[in-house]
Amino acid sequence: MGNRKKVVAISGSIRECSTNTNILENLASFFKDDIDYSIYDKIGEFPHFNPDLDDEEGPKVIEEFRQELNEADALILCTPEYARGIPGVLKNAIDWLVSSGQLLNKTVAVITASPMVAGGEKAQASFLQTLEMLNANVVKNGTLVISSVGTKLNSKGEATDKDTRLALELLVESIITEIKKKKAPLT
């Protein structure tokens, strides 16, 4: 991979035509050519977390997920708010990382998007506590709540609201700045 940096994004919604996934797809335009940006889209395939399955012979999809995150310099998580929390499918994915430590000191940004006026804040607060417990490095300017998302993005997830677009650009810039500070490991 050389000096190239890798950013992996995960949507907390597995719904087809998800606003959260659309937001992540549109973030790709904010990254420069020296950053590999991809969206990991297999969390809907994960088995329910079970510590009895979390061993050397664990589920293949989980091993692939962990490897993807091991190779990533940063992670961007974009999620809706369900019942004032994050969707179960995203929490399940995070639970699979507790014992393996992929989030330890990992550069992370978190976006919550909700159609509700006050939506997203409760989910984000709860999610940030989980990420803190796992010692993730949530970067300065690396959190964003997009309430009333339908008034700020078009159906393709493109920011039509100037302030939202600027906030998304700042979030990406913060991720890039943080990962470029880290030196490549010696091989």
N, C-alpha and C positions, 0 to 999 in steps of 0.2 A: 504494500500500500504506500510505502515511501512517506513523503511529507503530506500526502492527502489526508484530510480529516473526514470522518464519517459521522453523520447525524442520522439517527433512526427516529421516526415518528410513529406513534401508536394512537389510534382513535379508540376512545372508550365506547363508541357505538358501532355495532356490527350491522346496523340497519342499512339496507340498500338505499342509496341516495342520501346518506347521512350528512347533515350540515357539518358535523365535526370532522368527518373524513374529507369533505370538500375544502374545509379550511386548511387542513394539512396538505392537500394536493396543491392548493394555491400558494402555500409557503415556499414551494420549490422555486418559484420565480425570484425569491429574495436571496437565494444562495448563489454564490459565485462558482465559477468553474473548478476551483480547487477544493470544493467540498462535495463529497458524495452524500446525497440526501435521498432517503428511501422511506417508504411507509411499510411497516410490518403489519400484515393484515390477517394473521392466522389465530388471533386469540379466541375466536369463536370455536376453534377446533380443540381447545384445551380440555382435558378431563377436569372434573371438579378436583380442587386441591385435596390431596390425601397424603399425610406424612408417610404412610406405609408404602406409597408409590414413589416417594422422593428418595431414590437411592441410585446406585451406579447403573442399574438396569431400568431406570425410569422411562417414562414415555418419550418416544423419539421426538415428537413435536416440541416437547419442553426442552430437550437437549439442544435442538436447533435454535429455539428462542433464546436460550441462555448464551449460546455461541454468538448469535447475532448481536446481543447486547455486549458481550465481551469485546467484540470488534469495534463497537461504536465509541466514539469520543464523547457523544452527547445524545440525549434523548429528549424528544418533545412529546408531551402527552396532551391530547385534546379530548375533552370529555363533556358529555351532557351532565345535567344534574337530574338524578332519579330519586325522588323521595328524600331530598336534601343530602344525598350522598352520591357516590360514583356508581355507575352500573356494576352489577355483580360480575359480569364478564371481565371487566377491567380489574376489579378487586381480586378475582381469581388469578389473573395473570400476575399481579403483584405478589400474591401469596406464594406462587411458585418460585419467586426470587428471594424469599426470606432466608432460607438456609444456604443458598448458593452465593449470595453476596454480589450479584451483578450491579446493584445500585450503590454500593459502597463508594463514596466519593465521586460518583458519576455525575457529570454536568447535566442538569435537568431543567426544563422549562415546562410550565403547566398552564394550559388554557382551558377554561370552562366556558361553554356557550349554551345559552338557554333562551327560549322564546319568552320567558317571564321577565317582567321588569326588574324584580329582585332576584332573579334566578342565577344560579352558578356560584354564588358566594359561599353557601353552606357546603356544597360539594367540594369546592376548592379548599376551604379551611380544613375539612376532614382529610382530604387527600394529602395536603401539605403535612399534616401531623403524621400520617403513615410514612411519607417519604423521609421526614425528619427521623423517624424511628429507624429507618433503614440506612441512615447516614448518606442520603443522596445530597448532592450539592446543587440546591435550587439557586440559580444565579440571580444576582441583582437585576431587576427589571425583567425577570424570567417568569412572572406570573401575570395572567390577564384574565379578567372576567368579561365576557361579552354577553351582557343582558340584552333583552329585546333583539336577539340576533337577527330576526327576520327583517328588522328595519335598518340593519347595518351591513348586511351581506346580500348579494343577489342569490338566485337559486343554484349557481355554480360555486358558491362559497367565496366569491371575490368581494373584497371590502368595498362597499360603495360609500361608506361613511369615512370621512377624512381622518377623524381621530382614531377610529378602529384600525385603519390602514397604517397610520403612524405607530400605533401601539404594537401591531404585529411586526413591523419593520424593526422597532426597537428591541423587541423580544429576540428576533433572529440575530440582530447585531450583538446583543449581549451574549448569546450562545457562541457565536463565532469568536468574539473577543476572548471569552473564557477558554475555549479549546485551543486557540492559537497561542495562549500563554503557556500551555503545557508542552513540555518537550517530548519528542518521540522517544520511546524506550530504546535502549541500546540493544542491538542484536548481535 
